[in-house]
């Protein structure tokens, strides 16, 4: 499978690294990027082919649009004739399929994907939606590519990608926020910053590994840790009184609403 990336930023780099680890051949991967420095780094790191932004696009089985969302309309309109008939996977956040389809003159087979930043360490999860012109064979091809950075969840309705954005797209920031808070709590309890970070990060890492290895729900695991009248109960009682769980749910809803608003704004081109 020959793969062409338009845009060579962090997410594209993560995908390329994952593809090579899966056994894809560097010579079958091309990247278009406007920065000569970025192109040289990509060649040095991966041995892939690179092209300047004004070069003609090489032939490929799949094209991955990995530009910044604000740049995608111009890139798609400029390259519409070259992308006609190809399988095009967009990983640009907030760009709706109808808008991308319009910019490409409705001539490409489209799949829209919402990745998240843990993809950079091959531990991501992305939401994907099969566009109306794409085929099941295209989905198989997309699965092979997207597996380079982690798991894939296919949705039946494009609007669900806004919810994916709110949960897994923005979700790492929520987790980092809790880690940051737990680290600060450790510091206020008298630990130095290095030890506080070690305690907080290892606690998250261990809890995630335990949860993934257990058939129990997160709620059931929480109950097993919470002894009646104990320290954990005291902490969770305070969190409940402060409405922390309700705030997290409302925060995710706010993120979903903002994702829809951004899609409206970005689709005006």
C-alpha positions in Angstrom: 0.0 0.0 0.0 1.4 3.4 -1.0 0.5 6.2 1.4 0.8 10.0 0.9 0.6 12.4 3.8 -0.2 16.0 3.1 1.3 17.7 6.2 4.2 16.4 8.2 3.5 17.5 11.7 3.3 15.6 15.0 0.4 13.4 14.2 1.6 12.5 10.7 5.1 11.7 12.2 3.5 9.5 14.8 1.5 7.6 12.2 4.6 7.2 10.0 6.6 5.8 12.9 3.9 3.4 13.7 3.5 2.3 10.1 7.2 1.5 9.9 7.0 -0.5 13.1 4.1 -2.5 11.6 6.3 -3.5 8.7 5.4 -0.9 6.1 8.2 0.0 3.7 9.6 3.6 4.0 9.8 3.8 0.2 6.0 3.4 0.0 5.4 6.5 2.2 5.5 10.0 0.8 5.1 13.3 2.8 4.3 16.7 1.4 5.3 19.6 3.7 6.1 23.3 3.1 9.1 23.3 5.5 12.4 22.2 4.0 13.7 21.7 7.6 10.8 19.4 8.4 11.3 17.5 5.2 15.0 16.9 5.9 14.1 15.7 9.4 11.5 13.3 8.1 14.0 11.8 5.6 16.7 11.5 8.2 14.3 9.9 10.8 12.3 7.6 8.6 13.9 7.4 5.1 10.6 8.3 3.5 10.1 10.4 0.3 9.3 14.1 0.8 8.0 16.8 -1.5 7.6 20.6 -1.3 4.1 22.0 -1.0 4.1 23.3 -4.6 5.2 19.9 -6.1 2.8 17.7 -8.0 1.4 14.9 -5.8 2.9 11.5 -6.4 0.5 8.6 -7.1 -0.7 6.7 -4.0 -3.3 4.3 -2.8 -4.3 6.4 0.2 -3.9 10.1 1.0 -3.9 11.3 4.6 -4.8 15.0 5.0 -2.8 16.0 8.1 -2.6 19.8 7.7 -3.8 22.2 10.3 -7.7 22.5 10.2 -7.4 26.2 9.3 -5.3 25.4 6.2 -7.3 22.4 5.0 -9.8 24.3 2.8 -7.1 26.0 0.8 -5.1 22.8 0.4 -8.1 20.7 -0.6 -9.3 23.2 -3.1 -5.8 23.5 -4.6 -5.4 19.8 -4.8 -8.9 18.7 -5.7 -8.1 17.6 -9.3 -5.1 15.5 -8.1 -7.1 13.9 -5.3 -10.1 12.9 -7.5 -10.9 9.2 -7.3 -8.5 8.6 -4.4 -9.2 7.3 -0.9 -8.6 10.4 1.3 -8.4 10.1 5.1 -8.8 13.4 7.0 -7.3 13.7 10.5 -7.9 17.5 10.6 -10.0 18.2 13.7 -13.4 19.9 13.3 -13.7 19.7 9.5 -17.0 18.1 8.5 -17.2 15.6 5.7 -19.7 17.7 3.7 -17.3 20.7 3.7 -14.3 18.6 2.7 -16.4 16.8 0.0 -17.4 20.2 -1.4 -13.8 21.5 -1.4 -12.7 18.3 -3.3 -15.5 18.7 -5.8 -17.2 15.5 -4.5 -14.7 13.4 -6.5 -12.8 11.6 -3.7 -13.6 8.7 -1.4 -13.5 10.2 2.1 -13.0 8.9 5.7 -13.0 11.3 8.6 -10.9 10.6 11.7 -10.6 12.2 15.1 -7.2 11.1 16.7 -5.8 12.1 20.1 -2.4 13.0 21.3 -1.4 9.7 22.9 -1.0 8.5 19.3 2.4 10.1 19.6 3.5 7.2 21.8 1.4 4.6 19.9 -1.2 4.6 22.7 -3.9 6.6 21.0 -7.6 5.9 20.3 -9.4 7.6 17.4 -12.9 7.8 16.2 -13.6 7.2 12.5 -16.5 7.7 10.1 -16.9 6.1 6.7 -18.0 8.8 4.2 -20.8 8.1 1.7 -18.5 7.5 -1.2 -16.1 5.2 0.6 -16.3 1.4 0.5 -15.7 -1.4 3.0 -12.4 -2.1 1.3 -11.5 1.5 2.1 -12.4 0.9 5.7 -10.0 -2.1 5.8 -7.2 0.1 4.4 -8.0 2.8 6.9 -7.9 0.3 9.8 -4.4 -0.8 8.7 -3.2 2.8 8.7 -4.9 4.0 11.9 -3.8 0.9 13.9 -0.3 2.5 13.6 -1.1 4.8 16.5 -3.6 2.7 18.6 -7.2 1.6 18.7 -10.0 2.7 16.3 -13.7 3.2 17.1 -15.9 3.4 14.1 -19.1 5.5 14.5 -22.3 5.2 12.4 -23.1 8.9 12.6 -20.6 11.7 11.8 -22.1 13.8 14.7 -20.7 11.2 17.1 -17.2 12.5 16.2 -18.0 15.6 18.2 -18.6 13.4 21.2 -15.4 11.5 20.5 -13.6 14.8 20.4 -15.1 15.7 23.8 -14.1 12.3 25.4 -10.9 11.0 23.8 -9.8 14.0 21.8 -9.9 16.5 24.7 -9.8 13.7 27.3 -6.0 13.6 27.8 -6.1 17.2 29.0 -8.7 16.2 31.6 -6.4 13.4 32.8 -3.3 15.7 32.8 -5.4 18.2 34.9 -6.1 15.5 37.5 -2.5 14.4 37.5 -1.4 18.0 37.9 -3.8 18.4 40.8 -2.7 15.2 42.5 0.9 16.3 42.2 0.1 19.7 43.7 -1.7 17.9 46.6 1.4 15.8 47.2 3.6 18.9 47.3 1.2 20.6 49.8 1.4 17.4 51.9 5.2 18.0 52.2 6.8 16.1 49.3 9.4 17.6 47.0 8.3 18.2 43.4 10.2 15.2 42.0 8.7 12.8 44.5 5.3 14.3 44.2 5.4 13.7 40.4 6.6 10.2 40.9 3.8 9.4 43.3 1.0 10.9 41.2 2.2 9.5 37.8 2.8 6.0 39.1 -0.6 6.0 40.8 -2.3 6.8 37.5 -0.2 4.3 35.6 -0.9 1.5 38.0 -4.6 2.3 38.3 -5.0 2.3 34.5 -3.2 -1.0 34.2 -5.3 -2.5 37.0 -8.5 -1.3 35.4 -7.6 -2.6 31.9 -6.7 -6.0 33.4 -9.8 -6.3 35.4 -13.3 -7.4 34.2 -14.8 -5.0 36.8 -16.1 -1.5 36.0 -14.3 1.6 37.2 -17.1 2.0 39.7 -16.7 -1.5 41.1 -12.9 -1.0 41.4 -13.5 2.3 43.2 -15.7 0.6 45.7 -13.1 -2.1 46.4 -10.6 0.6 47.3 -13.1 2.5 49.5 -13.3 1.0 53.0 -16.2 2.3 55.1 -15.0 5.0 57.4 -11.6 5.0 55.8 -9.3 7.6 54.2 -10.5 7.0 50.6 -14.2 7.4 51.7 -13.3 10.7 53.3 -11.7 12.0 50.0 -14.5 10.7 47.7 -17.2 12.1 50.0 -15.6 15.6 49.6 -15.4 15.2 45.9 -19.0 14.2 45.8 -20.0 17.3 47.9 -18.0 19.5 45.5 -19.8 18.0 42.5 -16.7 16.9 40.7 -18.2 14.0 38.8 -21.1 16.2 37.6 -18.6 18.9 36.6 -16.6 16.4 34.5 -19.8 15.4 32.7 -20.7 19.0 32.1 -17.2 19.8 30.9 -17.4 17.0 28.3 -20.7 18.3 27.1 -19.2 21.8 26.8 -16.4 20.3 24.7 -18.8 18.5 22.4 -20.8 21.8 21.9 -17.6 23.7 21.1 -16.5 21.0 18.6 -19.8 21.5 16.7 -19.3 25.3 16.8 -15.8 25.0 15.5 -17.0 22.8 12.7 -19.4 25.5 11.6 -16.7 28.1 11.7 -14.1 26.1 9.8 -16.6 25.0 7.2 -17.4 28.5 6.0 -14.6 28.6 3.4 
